[in-house]
Each structure stands twice: as C-alpha cells, then as structure tokens.
Amino acid sequence: MGLPILKTKERTTFGKTNTKRIRYQKLTPAVIYGLDKENRHVTFDPRDIERLFRNEKNGRNTVIELEIETDKGVEKETVLTYQMQTNAITRFMEHVDFIRVSDQVKIRAIVPVELIGNAPGLKMGGVLIHKLREIVIKSLPQDIPATIPVDMTKLKVNDFFKLADLNLGDMEIISNLDDTIVRIA
C-alpha cells in the first residue's frame, strides 16, 4: 500500500495581502523545505489533511505524498508535517510547514505519550502525576509511532517511570533520559 496523498497547488504570489486572500478562499498556505532543496510554497484545502490524519494510524506523524499541481504538470514530494498553526478561536488551520523526508535519513519527531493500564498505587490512594506528555525522538520517518505507550500496571505509591525505562528499539530518545514521564505520589 502506498503513502496517503494530499493534493496541493503551487503558490506563486507571496506577502501578507496574498496570504489573507488565500485564507479567505478557505485554503491553507504551506511551505515545503528540507533535504538541501529549494523551499516550495503550496496551498491546499485544510479539510483534506484533517481527513487524512483522522484515517491514518500515525496521526500527525504520518509520511505524506504531496501531489503539487504546477504550470508544468503534477510533481510529487514525500513529506512529514513539521508544524501546524491553527487559529485559537475558529480552529482554522492557518499555516503548515512540511519537511521533506527520505526513508534512509533519520529525523527528529515529537511523539505524544499514552498511559496504558491502571496503576495499583492509584487504588491504594496514590495520586497520578503525568509530568511528560511528549517525547522527542530520532527515527526513520516510516518508523515514527503515533504514540509511545507507557505501561502503568506495576506502579505503586511513590513509584515513577522515567524515559530511561522505555525500550523503543531503533528509535533514539533526544529528550533527557532522567526526565520522569509519570509518577504515583
């Protein structure tokens, strides 16, 4: 099965006025950069990317194939969503940064932590303190998980789970290994 596809159009006009005009048309401007290639500016329908994230198991860490409609035809780029800016009130996606990826080059990614199971320490009257909600890792793009599961079934009162306790296989943890992910106080 191939990569999910997002259809985009190349953007040739720049500046604040043109960006506002693009958003008025209910489109989202985006930039593609990385892999020592020239930056590209595109626009797309934000509903398409929201649908794509909802349907993919990796959520925002999904490798995407962009089909860029240009004057010369359709070109393709393999990218990962690097940063998304949304309006705090309307929740409209205002801008997206895509980073080009290669399946041979490891990249940095921010992955959310998912707490799994019930800690026996909570039943003993302990309080759950979830300190670290995201972990920065370095991995091949196709190996980046949607979440990093943390098993809490062995945590008693005054126990904690640190980043050093995680076993992520080939993924390298960039965050501080001494950081505590979760603690039962």
C-alpha positions as a Markdown table, in Angstrom:
| # | Residue | x | y | z |
|---|---|---|---|---|
| 1 | Met | 0.0 | 0.0 | 0.0 |
| 2 | Gly | 1.3 | 3.4 | -0.9 |
| 3 | Leu | 1.5 | 6.6 | 1.0 |
| 4 | Pro | -1.5 | 8.8 | 1.7 |
| 5 | Ile | -1.8 | 11.5 | -0.9 |
| 6 | Leu | -2.6 | 15.2 | -0.3 |
| 7 | Lys | -3.4 | 17.3 | -3.4 |
| 8 | Thr | -1.9 | 20.8 | -3.4 |
| 9 | Lys | -1.3 | 23.7 | -5.8 |
| 10 | Glu | 1.9 | 25.6 | -6.2 |
| 11 | Arg | 1.7 | 29.2 | -4.9 |
| 12 | Thr | 3.5 | 31.9 | -6.9 |
| 13 | Thr | 2.2 | 35.0 | -5.1 |
| 14 | Phe | 3.5 | 35.9 | -1.6 |
| 15 | Gly | 3.1 | 38.6 | 1.0 |
| 16 | Lys | 0.5 | 39.4 | 3.7 |
| 17 | Thr | -2.2 | 40.5 | 1.3 |
| 18 | Asn | -2.0 | 37.4 | -0.8 |
| 19 | Thr | -1.9 | 35.1 | 2.2 |
| 20 | Lys | -5.1 | 36.7 | 3.5 |
| 21 | Arg | -6.7 | 36.3 | 0.1 |
| 22 | Ile | -5.7 | 32.6 | 0.2 |
| 23 | Arg | -7.3 | 32.1 | 3.6 |
| 24 | Tyr | -10.4 | 34.0 | 2.6 |
| 25 | Gln | -10.8 | 31.3 | -0.1 |
| 26 | Lys | -10.8 | 28.7 | 2.7 |
| 27 | Leu | -7.4 | 27.4 | 1.7 |
| 28 | Thr | -4.3 | 26.9 | 3.8 |
| 29 | Pro | -0.8 | 28.1 | 2.7 |
| 30 | Ala | 2.1 | 25.8 | 3.4 |
| 31 | Val | 5.9 | 25.6 | 2.9 |
| 32 | Ile | 7.9 | 22.5 | 2.0 |
| 33 | Tyr | 11.6 | 22.6 | 3.0 |
| 34 | Gly | 14.5 | 20.3 | 3.8 |
| 35 | Leu | 16.9 | 17.8 | 2.2 |
| 36 | Asp | 19.0 | 20.7 | 0.9 |
| 37 | Lys | 16.4 | 21.5 | -1.8 |
| 38 | Glu | 14.8 | 24.9 | -2.5 |
| 39 | Asn | 11.8 | 25.8 | -0.4 |
| 40 | Arg | 8.4 | 25.4 | -2.2 |
| 41 | His | 5.2 | 27.2 | -1.4 |
| 42 | Val | 1.8 | 25.5 | -1.8 |
| 43 | Thr | -1.8 | 25.8 | -0.9 |
| 44 | Phe | -4.4 | 23.1 | 0.0 |
| 45 | Asp | -7.8 | 22.5 | 1.4 |
| 46 | Pro | -7.4 | 22.0 | 5.2 |
| 47 | Arg | -10.3 | 19.5 | 5.2 |
| 48 | Asp | -8.2 | 17.1 | 3.1 |
| 49 | Ile | -5.4 | 17.0 | 5.6 |
| 50 | Glu | -7.7 | 16.7 | 8.6 |
| 51 | Arg | -9.4 | 13.7 | 6.9 |
| 52 | Leu | -6.0 | 12.2 | 6.1 |
| 53 | Phe | -4.9 | 12.5 | 9.8 |
| 54 | Arg | -8.2 | 11.0 | 11.0 |
| 55 | Asn | -7.9 | 8.0 | 8.8 |
| 56 | Glu | -4.2 | 7.2 | 9.3 |
| 57 | Lys | -2.9 | 5.3 | 12.3 |
| 58 | Asn | 0.0 | 7.6 | 12.9 |
| 59 | Gly | -2.0 | 10.8 | 13.0 |
| 60 | Arg | 0.2 | 13.9 | 12.5 |
| 61 | Asn | 3.4 | 11.8 | 12.3 |
| 62 | Thr | 2.2 | 10.2 | 9.0 |
| 63 | Val | 4.5 | 10.4 | 6.0 |
| 64 | Ile | 2.5 | 12.0 | 3.2 |
| 65 | Glu | 3.0 | 12.2 | -0.6 |
| 66 | Leu | 2.1 | 15.7 | -1.8 |
| 67 | Glu | 0.9 | 16.0 | -5.4 |
| 68 | Ile | 1.8 | 19.5 | -6.4 |
| 69 | Glu | -0.1 | 21.0 | -9.3 |
| 70 | Thr | 2.2 | 23.3 | -11.2 |
| 71 | Asp | 2.2 | 25.0 | -14.6 |
| 72 | Lys | 4.4 | 22.2 | -15.9 |
| 73 | Gly | 2.1 | 19.4 | -14.6 |
| 74 | Val | 2.0 | 17.4 | -11.4 |
| 75 | Glu | 5.1 | 16.9 | -9.2 |
| 76 | Lys | 5.4 | 14.7 | -6.1 |
| 77 | Glu | 7.2 | 15.3 | -2.8 |
| 78 | Thr | 7.4 | 12.9 | 0.2 |
| 79 | Val | 6.9 | 14.9 | 3.4 |
| 80 | Leu | 6.1 | 14.9 | 7.1 |
| 81 | Thr | 4.1 | 17.5 | 8.9 |
| 82 | Tyr | 6.6 | 19.5 | 10.9 |
| 83 | Gln | 4.4 | 22.3 | 12.3 |
| 84 | Met | 0.8 | 23.4 | 12.1 |
| 85 | Gln | -0.6 | 26.7 | 13.1 |
| 86 | Thr | -4.3 | 27.0 | 13.9 |
| 87 | Asn | -6.5 | 29.9 | 14.9 |
| 88 | Ala | -7.2 | 29.6 | 18.6 |
| 89 | Ile | -10.8 | 30.8 | 18.3 |
| 90 | Thr | -12.0 | 29.4 | 14.9 |
| 91 | Arg | -9.7 | 26.4 | 14.9 |
| 92 | Phe | -9.0 | 27.1 | 11.2 |
| 93 | Met | -5.6 | 25.7 | 10.0 |
| 94 | Glu | -3.7 | 28.9 | 9.1 |
| 95 | His | -0.3 | 27.5 | 8.0 |
| 96 | Val | 1.5 | 24.2 | 7.8 |
| 97 | Asp | 5.3 | 23.5 | 7.5 |
| 98 | Phe | 6.1 | 20.3 | 5.7 |
| 99 | Ile | 9.6 | 18.8 | 5.9 |
| 100 | Arg | 10.9 | 16.6 | 3.1 |
| 101 | Val | 11.9 | 13.1 | 4.2 |
| 102 | Ser | 13.9 | 10.3 | 2.9 |
| 103 | Asp | 13.5 | 6.7 | 4.0 |
| 104 | Gln | 17.2 | 6.4 | 4.7 |
| 105 | Val | 17.7 | 9.5 | 6.8 |
| 106 | Lys | 16.6 | 9.7 | 10.5 |
| 107 | Ile | 14.7 | 12.8 | 11.5 |
| 108 | Arg | 13.6 | 14.4 | 14.8 |
| 109 | Ala | 9.9 | 14.0 | 15.8 |
| 110 | Ile | 7.7 | 14.8 | 18.7 |
| 111 | Val | 5.6 | 11.9 | 19.8 |
| 112 | Pro | 2.9 | 12.0 | 22.5 |
| 113 | Val | 2.9 | 9.7 | 25.5 |
| 114 | Glu | 0.0 | 7.3 | 26.0 |
| 115 | Leu | -0.5 | 6.0 | 29.5 |
| 116 | Ile | -1.8 | 2.4 | 29.5 |
| 117 | Gly | -3.3 | 0.3 | 32.3 |
| 118 | Asn | -4.3 | 1.1 | 35.8 |
| 119 | Ala | -1.6 | 1.6 | 38.4 |
| 120 | Pro | -2.1 | -0.4 | 41.7 |
| 121 | Gly | -0.8 | 2.7 | 43.5 |
| 122 | Leu | -3.9 | 4.6 | 42.5 |
| 123 | Lys | -6.1 | 2.1 | 44.2 |
| 124 | Met | -4.0 | 2.4 | 47.4 |
| 125 | Gly | -4.9 | 6.1 | 47.5 |
| 126 | Gly | -2.0 | 7.5 | 45.4 |
| 127 | Val | -2.2 | 10.4 | 43.0 |
| 128 | Leu | -1.2 | 10.2 | 39.4 |
| 129 | Ile | 1.2 | 13.0 | 38.3 |
| 130 | His | 1.7 | 13.0 | 34.5 |
| 131 | Lys | 4.8 | 15.1 | 34.0 |
| 132 | Leu | 5.9 | 14.5 | 30.5 |
| 133 | Arg | 3.3 | 14.4 | 27.7 |
| 134 | Glu | 5.6 | 14.4 | 24.6 |
| 135 | Ile | 8.9 | 12.8 | 23.8 |
| 136 | Val | 11.4 | 14.0 | 21.2 |
| 137 | Ile | 12.9 | 11.0 | 19.3 |
| 138 | Lys | 15.1 | 10.5 | 16.3 |
| 139 | Ser | 14.0 | 7.8 | 13.9 |
| 140 | Leu | 13.4 | 6.9 | 10.2 |
| 141 | Pro | 10.2 | 8.6 | 9.0 |
| 142 | Gln | 8.3 | 5.3 | 8.4 |
| 143 | Asp | 9.1 | 4.1 | 11.9 |
| 144 | Ile | 7.7 | 7.0 | 13.9 |
| 145 | Pro | 4.8 | 5.8 | 16.0 |
| 146 | Ala | 1.6 | 7.7 | 16.7 |
| 147 | Thr | 2.1 | 7.4 | 20.4 |
| 148 | Ile | 4.6 | 6.0 | 22.8 |
| 149 | Pro | 2.8 | 3.6 | 25.2 |
| 150 | Val | 3.8 | 3.6 | 28.9 |
| 151 | Asp | 2.6 | 0.6 | 31.0 |
| 152 | Met | 1.5 | 1.8 | 34.4 |
| 153 | Thr | 0.3 | -1.6 | 35.7 |
| 154 | Lys | 3.3 | -2.1 | 38.0 |
| 155 | Leu | 3.4 | 1.4 | 39.5 |
| 156 | Lys | 2.8 | 1.5 | 43.3 |
| 157 | Val | 2.7 | 4.6 | 45.6 |
| 158 | Asn | 6.0 | 6.6 | 45.3 |
| 159 | Asp | 7.0 | 4.7 | 42.1 |
| 160 | Phe | 7.8 | 6.6 | 38.9 |
| 161 | Phe | 8.6 | 5.8 | 35.2 |
| 162 | Lys | 11.5 | 7.6 | 33.6 |
| 163 | Leu | 12.4 | 8.0 | 29.9 |
| 164 | Ala | 15.4 | 5.7 | 30.6 |
| 165 | Asp | 12.9 | 2.9 | 31.4 |
| 166 | Leu | 11.5 | 3.0 | 27.8 |
| 167 | Asn | 12.5 | 0.4 | 25.3 |
| 168 | Leu | 12.0 | 2.0 | 21.8 |
| 169 | Gly | 14.1 | -0.4 | 19.7 |
| 170 | Asp | 15.9 | 1.5 | 16.9 |
| 171 | Met | 14.5 | 4.9 | 17.9 |
| 172 | Glu | 16.8 | 7.2 | 19.7 |
| 173 | Ile | 15.5 | 9.4 | 22.5 |
| 174 | Ile | 16.6 | 13.0 | 22.2 |
| 175 | Ser | 14.8 | 14.2 | 25.4 |
| 176 | Asn | 16.6 | 14.0 | 28.7 |
| 177 | Leu | 16.7 | 10.3 | 29.9 |
| 178 | Asp | 16.4 | 11.4 | 33.5 |
| 179 | Asp | 13.0 | 13.1 | 33.0 |
| 180 | Thr | 10.1 | 11.4 | 34.7 |
| 181 | Ile | 7.1 | 10.6 | 32.5 |
| 182 | Val | 4.6 | 9.6 | 35.2 |
| 183 | Arg | 4.7 | 9.3 | 39.0 |
| 184 | Ile | 2.3 | 7.9 | 41.6 |
| 185 | Ala | 2.6 | 10.2 | 44.7 |
